[in-house]
């Protein structure tokens, strides 16, 4: 190599010899990346919300289906418990002395009692439960006060008589038990939190 060529190579600018791959990389972030990341976060949030709403809708649909299955007989059940009431009233209306004097009447009573037992069995098979709150404290969620009785010797607010038993369909009230309760005559030892208002 001649001296002239060596001198020419030595005089070349070093920056001109840098290949494109060797160009310094800019450190500033492209603003388009930030925009895309923001849009991705929004899309992810929308997707999670949509999934949560779909899951909630599925659970609501399942509950509505279960409720429809469990409580579909509510109307029929309200009607049929009146039949059960009438059977009980029929038994209560037969005097004990008449029953002893008339053997054929006993056969009638036996038939009514057998019908009662069969009806109660059918109730239980369909989730209908009886509420008989005799001697229990009054509960406004399940009982309806028909009268207050003085001089019972029981704590005020406690049930002294059940006029009509109540019924539940699974955990839903079909009919409250109609009851009479001991009157508060100033003893001051009634059921806490119970304030009876039989005028309403």
C-alpha positions as CSV (number, residue, x, y, z in Angstrom):
1,X,0.0,0.0,0.0
2,X,1.4,3.4,-1.0
3,X,2.0,6.2,1.4
4,X,-0.7,8.2,-0.3
5,X,-3.3,5.5,0.3
6,X,-2.3,5.2,4.0
7,X,-2.5,8.9,4.4
8,X,-5.9,9.0,2.8
9,X,-7.2,6.2,5.2
10,X,-5.9,8.0,8.2
11,X,-7.6,11.2,7.2
12,X,-11.1,9.6,6.9
13,X,-13.7,10.8,9.5
14,X,-14.3,7.8,11.9
15,X,-18.0,8.7,12.2
16,X,-18.3,8.1,8.4
17,X,-17.1,4.5,8.8
18,X,-19.9,3.6,11.4
19,X,-22.3,1.1,9.8
20,X,-26.1,1.6,10.3
21,X,-26.1,-1.2,12.9
22,X,-23.7,0.7,14.9
23,X,-25.7,4.0,15.0
24,X,-26.6,5.0,18.6
25,X,-30.1,4.0,19.7
26,X,-32.3,6.8,20.9
27,X,-33.3,6.4,24.5
28,X,-36.6,8.3,24.3
29,X,-39.8,6.1,24.4
30,X,-42.0,6.2,21.3
31,X,-45.3,7.9,22.4
32,X,-47.2,5.4,20.3
33,X,-46.2,2.6,22.7
34,X,-47.7,4.5,25.7
35,X,-50.9,4.9,23.7
36,X,-51.1,1.2,22.8
37,X,-50.4,0.2,26.5
38,X,-53.2,2.5,27.7
39,X,-55.6,1.0,25.1
40,X,-54.5,-2.5,26.1
41,X,-55.2,-1.8,29.8
42,X,-58.6,-0.4,29.0
43,X,-59.4,-3.4,26.8
44,X,-58.3,-5.7,29.6
45,X,-60.5,-3.9,32.1
46,X,-63.5,-4.0,29.8
47,X,-62.9,-7.7,29.2
48,X,-62.7,-8.5,33.0
49,X,-65.9,-6.4,33.6
50,X,-67.7,-8.3,30.8
51,X,-66.6,-11.7,32.3
52,X,-67.7,-10.6,35.8
53,X,-71.1,-9.5,34.4
54,X,-71.5,-12.7,32.5
55,X,-70.8,-14.7,35.6
56,X,-73.2,-12.7,37.7
57,X,-75.9,-13.2,35.0
58,X,-75.3,-16.9,35.0
59,X,-75.6,-17.0,38.8
60,X,-78.8,-15.0,38.7
61,X,-80.3,-17.3,36.0
62,X,-79.4,-20.3,38.1
63,X,-81.0,-18.8,41.2
64,X,-84.2,-17.8,39.3
65,X,-84.4,-21.3,37.9
66,X,-84.0,-22.8,41.3
67,X,-86.6,-20.4,42.8
68,X,-89.0,-21.1,40.0
69,X,-88.6,-24.8,40.7
70,X,-88.9,-24.5,44.5
71,X,-91.7,-22.0,44.7
72,X,-93.8,-22.7,41.6
73,X,-96.4,-24.5,43.8
74,X,-96.8,-21.5,46.2
75,X,-100.2,-20.6,44.8
76,X,-101.5,-24.1,45.0
77,X,-100.0,-24.6,48.4
78,X,-101.8,-21.5,49.8
79,X,-105.1,-23.0,48.6
80,X,-104.5,-26.5,49.9
81,X,-103.5,-25.5,53.4
82,X,-107.1,-24.2,53.8
83,X,-108.2,-27.8,53.2
84,X,-105.9,-28.9,56.0
85,X,-107.5,-26.3,58.2
86,X,-111.0,-27.5,57.5
87,X,-110.0,-31.1,58.2
88,X,-108.7,-30.0,61.6
89,X,-111.9,-27.9,62.3
90,X,-114.0,-30.9,61.4
91,X,-112.2,-33.1,64.0
92,X,-112.4,-30.4,66.6
93,X,-116.2,-30.0,66.0
94,X,-117.0,-33.6,66.9
95,X,-117.8,-33.9,70.7
96,X,-116.0,-36.6,72.6
97,X,-119.2,-37.9,74.1
98,X,-120.8,-38.3,70.7
99,X,-117.8,-40.1,69.5
100,X,-118.1,-42.6,72.4
101,X,-121.8,-43.1,71.8
102,X,-121.7,-43.6,68.1
103,X,-119.2,-46.2,66.7
104,X,-119.9,-45.2,63.1
105,X,-118.7,-41.7,64.0
106,X,-115.4,-43.1,65.1
107,X,-114.9,-44.6,61.6
108,X,-115.5,-41.1,60.1
109,X,-112.9,-39.6,62.5
110,X,-110.4,-42.3,61.7
111,X,-110.9,-41.6,58.0
112,X,-110.4,-37.8,58.5
113,X,-107.2,-38.4,60.6
114,X,-105.8,-40.7,57.9
115,X,-106.5,-38.0,55.3
116,X,-104.7,-35.5,57.5
117,X,-101.6,-37.8,57.9
118,X,-101.5,-38.4,54.2
119,X,-101.8,-34.7,53.5
120,X,-99.0,-33.8,56.0
121,X,-96.8,-36.4,54.3
122,X,-97.4,-34.8,50.9
123,X,-96.7,-31.4,52.4
124,X,-93.3,-32.5,53.7
125,X,-92.4,-34.2,50.4
126,X,-93.0,-30.8,48.6
127,X,-91.1,-28.6,51.2
128,X,-94.2,-27.4,53.0
129,X,-93.6,-27.2,56.8
130,X,-96.0,-26.4,59.6
131,X,-95.4,-23.7,62.1
132,X,-97.0,-24.5,65.5
133,X,-95.5,-21.9,68.0
134,X,-97.4,-22.8,71.1
135,X,-95.5,-21.5,74.2
136,X,-92.9,-19.8,72.1
137,X,-92.2,-16.0,72.1
138,X,-94.0,-14.0,69.5
139,X,-92.1,-13.5,66.3
140,X,-93.5,-10.9,63.9
141,X,-91.8,-12.6,60.9
142,X,-93.8,-15.8,61.4
143,X,-96.8,-15.0,63.6
144,X,-99.9,-12.8,63.4
145,X,-101.4,-11.7,66.7
146,X,-105.2,-12.1,66.8
147,X,-105.7,-11.2,70.5
148,X,-103.9,-10.6,73.8
149,X,-105.0,-12.6,76.8
150,X,-104.8,-11.3,80.3
151,X,-104.2,-13.4,83.4
152,X,-102.5,-16.3,81.7
153,X,-99.6,-16.5,84.1
154,X,-97.2,-16.5,81.2
155,X,-94.6,-13.9,80.2
156,X,-96.0,-11.0,78.1
157,X,-95.5,-11.7,74.4
158,X,-95.5,-15.4,74.7
159,X,-98.0,-17.4,72.7
160,X,-100.8,-18.9,74.7
161,X,-103.0,-20.2,71.9
162,X,-102.6,-21.0,68.3
163,X,-105.8,-20.3,66.3
164,X,-104.4,-21.5,62.9
165,X,-101.0,-23.0,62.4
166,X,-98.7,-21.3,59.9
167,X,-96.8,-22.7,57.0
168,X,-93.5,-22.3,55.3
169,X,-92.6,-23.3,51.7
170,X,-89.0,-24.2,52.1
171,X,-87.7,-20.9,53.7
172,X,-90.5,-18.7,52.4
173,X,-93.6,-17.8,54.5
174,X,-96.8,-19.1,53.0
175,X,-99.0,-18.0,55.9
176,X,-98.2,-16.7,59.4
177,X,-99.5,-18.6,62.4
178,X,-102.5,-16.8,63.8
179,X,-102.0,-16.7,67.6
180,X,-103.1,-15.2,70.9
181,X,-100.4,-13.9,73.2
182,X,-100.1,-13.2,76.9
183,X,-100.9,-9.6,77.6
184,X,-98.4,-7.3,79.3
185,X,-100.1,-6.3,82.6
186,X,-97.1,-4.4,83.9
187,X,-95.0,-7.3,84.9
188,X,-92.1,-5.9,83.0
189,X,-90.7,-9.3,82.0
190,X,-91.9,-9.6,78.5
191,X,-90.1,-10.7,75.4
192,X,-87.2,-8.3,74.6
193,X,-87.7,-6.3,71.4
194,X,-91.4,-7.3,71.0
195,X,-93.9,-4.5,70.7
196,X,-97.3,-5.9,70.0
197,X,-99.8,-3.8,67.9
198,X,-102.9,-5.8,67.2
199,X,-104.8,-2.8,65.9
200,X,-102.7,-2.6,62.7
